[in-house]
């Protein structure tokens, strides 16, 4: 069945070839849209997970730093 609703089994000759080709492109197009949305959704899920993981790591690092009462420095390591 094509986008126009034409049933390819009811036509013959060149019209049937065109119909079958159009039907094939319609199926491939819808599969491509499905893959695109699936890939986008997967990337979004992975990105959300990674952002949540980074936020958790940052929160744990801040909590550990506060618990250890580390002095704030300008980023340079000081020898004791």
C-alpha positions in Angstrom: 0.0 0.0 0.0 1.4 3.4 -0.9 0.9 6.7 0.9 -2.0 7.5 -1.4 -3.6 4.2 -0.4 -3.0 2.5 -3.7 -2.9 -1.3 -3.4 0.0 -2.5 -5.5 -1.5 -5.9 -6.1 -4.4 -4.4 -8.0 -2.3 -2.7 -10.7 0.0 -4.1 -13.4 2.9 -3.2 -15.6 4.9 0.0 -15.1 2.3 1.3 -12.7 2.8 -1.7 -10.5 6.6 -1.3 -10.5 6.3 2.3 -9.6 3.8 1.4 -6.9 6.1 -1.3 -5.4 9.0 1.1 -5.5 7.0 3.8 -3.8 5.7 1.3 -1.2 9.3 0.2 -0.5 10.4 3.8 0.1 7.5 4.4 2.4 8.4 1.4 4.5 12.1 2.4 4.6 11.2 6.0 5.5 9.1 5.0 8.4 11.8 2.6 9.6 14.4 5.4 9.4 12.2 7.7 11.4 11.8 4.9 14.0 15.6 4.4 14.2 16.2 8.2 14.4 13.8 8.5 17.3 15.2 5.4 19.1 18.8 6.7 18.8 17.8 10.2 20.0 15.9 8.7 22.9 18.9 6.5 23.8 21.4 9.4 23.6 19.1 11.5 25.8 18.8 8.7 28.4 22.6 8.2 28.5 23.2 11.9 28.8 20.7 12.3 31.6 22.3 9.4 33.4 25.8 10.8 33.0 24.7 14.3 34.2 23.1 12.7 37.3 26.2 10.7 38.0 28.4 13.8 37.7 26.1 15.7 40.1 26.3 12.9 42.6 30.1 12.7 42.4 30.3 16.5 42.8 28.0 16.4 45.8 30.0 13.5 47.4 33.2 15.4 46.8 31.9 18.6 48.4 30.6 16.5 51.4 33.9 14.7 51.8 35.9 18.0 51.6 33.7 19.6 54.2 33.9 16.5 56.5 37.7 16.5 56.2 37.8 20.3 56.7 40.3 20.7 54.0 41.6 24.3 53.7 40.7 26.2 50.6 43.7 26.8 48.4 44.3 28.6 45.2 44.6 25.2 43.4 48.3 24.7 44.2 49.4 21.7 46.2 51.3 22.7 49.3 53.9 20.5 50.9 53.5 20.1 54.6 
